[in-house]
Amino acid sequence: MALCGLRLLGILGMVALLTSCASLPKTQRDPQDPLQPYNRAMYKFNTDFDNAFLKPIAKGYKWVTPAIVREGVTNFFNNIADVTSAANNLFQFKLSRFGSDVGRVAVNSTLGVGGVVDVATNMGLPSYKEDFGQTLGYWGAVKSPYLMLPLLGPSTIRDGLGRGVDTFSNPTFYVNASSVTWGLFGLQAVNTRADLLTATKILQEAAIDPYSFVRDAYLQRRLYDIYDGNPPPQAYEQDIGGGASPPPAPSALEAGGKAKAH
């Protein structure tokens, strides 16, 4: 139930700071965005919904909730995401990463009091946050049309299908009480949005056409993720449509976007 669209806003905010440039509107047909009329309409709907509901709630939540509590909530959901990541690393036969993810879940779920404290990172166990969309890309489904999902934000057809599969590896999916499941979902959405309030302001001020900026940054970042941070140079020309540059180093992105999260 990780909200990739919300977390991506943090990445985009840092990209805007690093590049210090704006995206120009793209009215021509983009081979990676054949559904652009629908996608733009959905982007506007998502933006209007965020401005009307989610952003005000997130501001109130941030105002009344101490930073240390918000950090604990973020750690809790990151620990759940590590379960999904472990499954996908296994699907990709990345056994060392699979072991690291399993170790993170074991350590943070016990010593970290249910994942509220991130003990594993300090023990040298990195977080990879693999998802089934990346697994499909690893096995050859690199190219996929861009798709803006209702409320969830930027995606592709491949990644949208991947989210559905990832649901079954999410422990909260198996909670019998629907009120608890939806409560956790709402808490995660609000907590993540609160973390990204500054980043969205940067995005709005930096991009002339925020839709194109979000789309291009998302597609570049997903290529970066699929190739584990080392995509071949031609991948950006072939799969993004030409002329695109690799995204900034992950350390810089994580500084603005709370690491690679989906």
C-alpha positions, 0 to 999 in steps of 0.5 A, spaced: 500 500 500 505 504 499 504 510 495 509 511 490 505 517 487 506 521 493 513 519 495 515 521 488 513 528 489 519 528 494 524 525 488 521 531 483 522 536 488 530 535 489 530 534 482 528 541 481 533 543 486 539 540 482 537 542 475 535 549 476 531 548 470 523 548 468 520 543 463 517 546 457 510 544 455 510 538 450 504 538 446 507 533 440 505 526 441 510 522 445 511 515 444 511 513 451 505 517 453 500 515 448 494 516 453 496 523 454 489 526 454 487 521 459 493 522 463 493 530 463 485 529 465 487 525 471 493 529 473 488 535 474 483 531 478 489 528 482 492 535 483 485 538 485 483 532 490 490 533 493 489 541 494 482 540 496 483 534 501 489 531 502 494 537 503 490 541 508 489 534 512 497 533 512 498 540 514 494 539 520 497 532 521 504 535 521 502 541 526 500 536 531 504 530 530 511 531 533 517 529 528 519 523 532 512 520 531 512 521 524 519 518 523 516 512 527 510 512 522 515 512 516 519 507 519 513 502 520 511 502 513 518 502 510 518 495 514 512 493 511 515 495 504 521 491 506 517 484 506 515 486 498 522 488 497 524 481 499 519 477 495 521 481 489 528 480 490 527 473 490 523 473 484 529 476 480 534 471 483 538 477 487 539 473 493 544 477 497 539 483 496 533 478 498 537 476 504 538 483 506 531 485 506 529 479 510 534 481 515 531 488 515 525 485 517 527 481 522 531 486 526 526 492 525 520 487 527 524 485 533 529 490 536 526 496 532 519 495 536 515 493 530 519 497 525 518 503 529 525 504 529 530 503 523 535 499 527 537 495 521 540 501 517 545 502 523 547 495 522 549 496 515 543 492 512 541 497 506 534 498 504 532 496 496 525 497 496 524 493 490 517 492 487 513 487 482 514 493 476 521 492 477 521 485 477 517 485 470 522 490 467 528 485 470 525 480 466 524 484 459 518 488 460 522 495 460 518 499 455 511 500 458 506 506 456 505 512 461 499 511 466 496 516 471 493 512 476 487 515 480 489 518 487 496 514 486 499 518 481 504 517 476 505 509 473 506 505 467 501 500 465 507 495 467 507 498 474 500 498 475 499 491 474 505 490 479 502 494 484 496 489 484 501 483 485 505 487 490 498 487 494 499 480 496 506 480 499 503 486 503 502 483 510 496 488 511 492 485 506 491 479 510 488 483 516 481 481 517 478 487 520 477 492 514 477 498 518 484 497 521 486 496 513 483 502 511 486 506 517 493 504 516 492 506 509 489 513 511 495 514 516 500 512 511 497 517 505 497 523 510 504 521 513 507 521 507 504 527 504 506 531 510 513 529 509 513 532 502 509 538 503 516 542 501 517 538 495 511 539 492 512 547 493 518 546 489 515 542 484 510 547 482 515 553 482 520 550 478 516 546 472 512 550 467 509 544 465 508 540 472 505 534 468 511 533 463 516 534 468 512 529 473 512 524 467 519 524 464 522 524 471 518 518 473 520 514 467 527 516 468 527 514 475 524 507 473 529 506 468 534 507 474 531 503 478 530 497 474 537 497 472 539 498 479 542 504 478 546 503 472 542 503 466 546 503 459 546 510 456 542 508 450 536 506 455 534 513 456 534 514 448 530 508 447 525 508 452 524 515 454 524 518 447 531 521 446 535 526 449 533 524 456 539 524 462 540 519 467 537 522 474 541 525 479 545 520 484 540 516 489 543 519 495 541 526 492 534 524 491 533 520 497 535 527 501 529 530 498 525 524 497 526 519 503 529 514 499 527 509 494 520 508 496 514 505 492 
